[in-house]
Amino acid sequence: MERRVFCRTPLPVAIFAAIAGVSCGAGLHDANEEASTKQIVGVGESHIDFMGGRLDIFEGCLAEDNVPITFTWHRSIPHKGAVSAVYEIGQPSSGNFQKDMRLSIATTADIAGNPDSVIGFLDHASTGDWWVPVQPSAKPECDAGTVCGPVQVGIFSDKGLTSLKLAIVTKCNYGENTCPSGQSCASSGACQQCPPNSPCP
């Protein structure tokens, strides 16, 4: 696919970016409205702010210096269920991360104020791709106008992953009809669009 540099931000993302205090910089963009930035990160504390998302990399998250971390924004992906843009974190190998980072996503007041709005990751299970809410040990303290949560190192290491997609998802109780129209509560505990005329597994 041809890739080119330009600065085109859809209105909802422009609002998110304004809330988060970020601007449209010289990231890689393509016709599918995907953008990516790469930062060389070391063992000290650092962060990446990009397209309404903030990745906090705490001291000791990485075992060594000079690790290239890719932070990619996807306006949308084929699998529905996220209530924000999707952010993908990439690393050179599955063993780079040593402890949890934190992802914050700027959003609207109603989503940020909903206690069921949490950070979730896209799990590539044998039954398909399903959003799974992360399970923090304590309720995270997020900045105003954002939803935040840990990027759990175990997800990368246990599955041998070099990249992971995350977004704001709506937490739910499996078997209860509390999801928006067109979505169901999957056994993973998050609302998502299921196959036509089929319940979520």
Secondary structure, DSSP 8 states (H G I E B T S, - for coil): ---B------HHHHHHHHHHT----S-EE-TT-EEEEEEEE-SS-EEEEETTEEEEE-TTSBSSS-EEEEEEEES--SS---SS-EEEEE-SSTTSB-S-EEEEEE--HHHHT-TTEEEEEEEEETTEEEEEE---SS-----TTEEEEEE-HHHHHHHT-SEEEEEEEEB--TTS--S-TT-EE-TTSBEE--STT----
